[in-house]
């Protein structure tokens, strides 16, 4: 079943920047922009009228700080939405307040399309993980870790020194070609590496939100860990 579109409201005091960010969002599959507003007051009105899932929120608004607006939204509890702070503010106080108010991400202006795309795709993966947890009635610690790991952008950072790009490509290739989730042994055999090596790379992919892991319980013994690329994760 196709996931419903994630509905976005862009809040930025700069009309031109708001239009640019709106165009970025519209290019990402699975997202749609419900509108652009340029003041905190306009944002409050829009949130009453529109079914917004995600707010792209600037800090420097002409009538009120975006962080003040975010704190009020959290305090009232009337708007069950997520917020990505999008701002030129780089100071520790702003960053701390955004984290404490529950922002799921913080983007420093200026940035290009790929940066926002990666954050939106990570957010989408997080929602998918939460939906999976809801379907199965809860999560163990590994499942909780997957929810939070999903928020990490796939393209961010470089591989740790103990992981080689060539081996990572092999591991990802095995997962890509698979018809379904694979165990560590199957991944190791397909990539021509040891199970310990395969497990190290698979753990990294899960931690970065690029793969998902679930448990398969047999009649006896320890459950088997099964891995899929995040975009190929099974429905249940």
N, C-alpha and C positions, 0 to 999 in steps of 0.2 A: 504494500500500500504506500502511495506517495505521501510524504510528510507535508502538512500544510505550510504555506508560505509564512516566513517569519516577518512580521510587520514592524517597520522601523520608522521612528520619528527623529529627524535631524534638528538639533537645537544649536544654532551658532549665530553670533551677532553679526558676522560678516556675510552678506547676501551671496557674494561670489563664492566664498569657501563652502557655504552650505550647499550651493548648487553643485560644486565639484564633488563633495563628499556624497551627496545624493546620487550623482551619476555613477560613482564608484560602487555604491551599494546595489544599484539596479543591475550592474554587470555581474554580480555574484548570484549563481543559481540558488534558488530557495529563499531569496530575500526580496521584499518589495517595500518601497518608500511610501508611507501614507501622507507625508507632508514635511515641509521645512518651516520652522519658526525661528524668530530672532530675539526673543525676550523670554524671561522666566514666566512672566504673566501669560504670554501666548502659549507657552508650553503647558502651563497648568490648564488652560482652557482646552487645548488640543487633547490632553490626556483624559479629560472628562468625556469628550465627544468621540474619540477614536480608540479602537481596540489595539493599542500598541503593545508589542512584545519586547522591543529593544529600543533603548534611547541612546542616541549618539549625542553626548552632552558636553558643550563647551563650558569652561569655568568662568571666563570673562564675558558676562552678559551685562547690558546697559542698566538694568533695573535691579539685579540681584545676582549674587554669585551662584554659579551652577552647582557648587558644592552645597550651598544652603538649600537650594531646591532639592537636591538629592537627599539631604538629611530629612527634610520635611516629608518627602515621599515615603521614606522608610519609616518615619515616626507615625504617620497616619495609617499606613498599611492599606491604603485604598487603591494602590496601583501595583498589582503583582507583575512587575516587569523587571528586566535586567538593564544595566546601564554600562556603557563604555564611555569613559571620560575621554574627550578629544580636545586638547588644549595646548596652548603655548606655555602654560605654567610648569616650571621645572623644579620649584622649591619643595623642600622636604615637607613643609606644613601641608601644602596642597595634596601631595601624594599620600601622606598619612591620612588626611581627612577622607580622601577618596576611598582608600582601603577600608577605613573604619566604617564608612557609610555603605559599604557593600558593592562598590563598583567591581565588575568582573574583569576589567582591563583598563589600561591607561595609555593612551597614545599621545605622543608629543608632536605637535605641529612643527614644521610641515612634514608630510609624508606622502608617499605615492600610493597608487592603486594596490600594488601587491601587498603592502604592509597591512592595509585595511582588509583586503581579501583574506589574508591568512588569519587575522583575528576573527573575522566573521565565520570562516569555515571551522575554526576551533570552537567557537560558540555553538555552531550547529552540531558539532560532534558531542559537545557536552549535553545538549538537549536530548540527543539521541540516546546517550548513556543513561540519562535520568529517566527517559521513557522506558528503556529496557529494565531498569531497576524497578519501576512501577509495575511493569508487566509480571515480573517474577516475584513481586511481593516484598522486596527488600534486597539488601546487599551485605556481603561480608566485607572485611577490610580491603581485600583485593578489588572488589567491585566499587567501593567508595573511592579507592585510589584512582581507578580508571575514570571516574567522573571528573575528578580534579585534574588528572593528567590530560584529559581531552581539551582543556582550555589552553594548553600550550600550543602555540602556532607550529604547524608542521615544518615550516621552512626556517624556523629560528635556530640560530646557533650552528655550531659545527660538531662533528663527531668527537667524542672523547678520544684521548690518545691511544687507549687500548682497543679501539674499534677502527677497522680499516674500511674505507669506502668501497673497495672492490668486494669484500665479503658482505658488507651491508647490501650491496646491489644484488648479490646472489640470494641472500635471505629474502629480500623483498620480491625478487623474481619468482622464487618458489611459492610464496604466498599469493602473488598475483595470478599465477597459472593454476592454482588449486581450485577444485570445484567446491570446496567447503573448508571448514576449519581444520587445521593440522596440529598434530602433536609435535613435541620437540624432536622426537626420533624421526618423524617423517620429514620435517624441515631440514634436519641435519643430513639425512640421506639424500634429499633432493639437492642440497647445496654442496655436498661433498665435504662437510666439516664434522667435527666431533659434536656430541650432544651438548657438552659444556659450552662450546663456542656458540652453537645455535641458541642456547638458552640465554647467553649474555646479550646477544644481538636482539633477540625477541623481547627481553626485558627492557632494553633501551627503547625499542619501538613503542611498547606499551606505555612507558613513562612519558614519552613525548606525545602521546595521543595519536600516533600513526598506526597503531595496531590495537586490537582488543583481545582480551584473554577471558575465557570462561572455563568452568570446571565441568568435566564429565565423570559422573559417579558410576562405578561398576558394582558388581555384586560383592566384591571384597577388595581390600587393599586401599591404597591412597587414590584419590581422584586424579584424573589425567587433565593436564592443562592443555587447552586447545586455543590456537591462535588464528586470527584473521586480520587482514589489513582493515583499517577503520572504515574505509568506503565499501568493504565487502562483508562487514559484520553481519552475522545471521540475525533474523528478526526475533529470535527467542533463544 
